Amino acid sequence: MVDYLRLKNHLDKFLPVYVTVSMLIGFFVGINIHAEKYKDILHWVNVGVVIMMIYPMMINLRIGEMKNAFKQGKQLAIGLIMGLVVAPILMWLLISLVGLAYPLSPQLAMGLMLSMVVPCSSMSIAYTGFSRGNLELATIIVAFSFILAIVTVPGWLAVYAASAHVSVPTMLLIMTIIEVVFVPMALGIATRAALIKKKGTEGFLRLKPLFPAISLIGMYTIVFLIFMEKARLIAKKPEMVAIALIPLILYYLISLGLLTYLNRALKIRYKDHMAITFPSVGKNEGTAMAIAMSAGMGLMAIPPAVTPLIQIPFLVGYVKMWQKLAKKWNCKVLEEEPIEKEGKKS
């Protein structure tokens, strides 16, 4: 019998390695074949891989937890404002700052914006658990972020595109978000209910680690496809990838520092701080890649593809600091406290 939890943990642990390997293999293959010849085939391959990546992720999304959102209104508001408003504004400023020294191509800049306007990563719930944070609050922020994405993603990209004098097909973006976020979400909710009904809560919990494992494999495949299709363009301008990393590094440094200071100043308790931080700072690079690839946005897919190389070390590093952070909050969090609880309401 396959140990799904072990597979998921392995894919999580070595995510930066697999992303790097996927990039290198995709680049090597793309240099040696004419990907443009297979454009129609690759389109449907991309669609299939996008579904493979997003749909399993949605099966583990606990929409039922949203009913508790209004009990933690301040924390929910901070998480959503930081993730959906402050993050795009900060990236906008960083793009402008980097642009003073090295003007970014319009599509690459749009890709950086896309990386920041997408919903938060579902992995943020796991990070919250590892750092003994408030799992219910993290789940609520994730759920609301996905729901608001249909407005925030095309909205922010349209505003940025107007200021940068770049054309963005807003209606195509909205339809793409519906296809890659809301259709899989509806199917995921239905699948979750069916599995729990058929196998019971315990049976579902045994299957649960399989779904993020499938999503991660899908994400690695998407990274491979992006770099395969854009290999020849990247080979002409390799500095594009390097430059895209600078605003991302600055974003994670500033965001984590700002939230740590802000939440302490607002006297947010430690558990809620962790539940706010990971969903608002971490971004769902898989969704960003899916939107760019499905909408045929070309170079916009490059920044989301390299985001894991920066995001994972920063967020894992923050998780590893949880005991020091808890002390700063004068908070005693028991080592033996369970990392994640999932009862019958799952």
Secondary structure, 3 states (H helix, E strand, C coil): CCCHHHHHHHHHHCHHHHHHHHHHHHHHHHHHCCHHHHHHHHHHHHHHHHHHHHHHHHHCCCHHHHHHHHHHHHHHHHHHHHHHHHHHHHHHHHHHHHHHHCCCCHHHHHHHHHHHHCCCCCHHHHHHHHCCCCHHHHHHHHHHHHHHHHHHHHHHHHHHHHHHCCCCCHHHHHHHHHHHHHHHHHHHHHHHHHHHHHHHHHHHHHHCCHHHHHHHHHHHHHHHHHHHHCHHHHHHCCHHHHHHHHHHHHHHHHHHHHHHHHHHHCCCCHHHHHHHHHHHHCCCHHHHHHHHHHCCCHHHHHHHHHHHHHHHHHHHHHHHCHHHHHHHCCCCCCCCCCCCCCCCCC
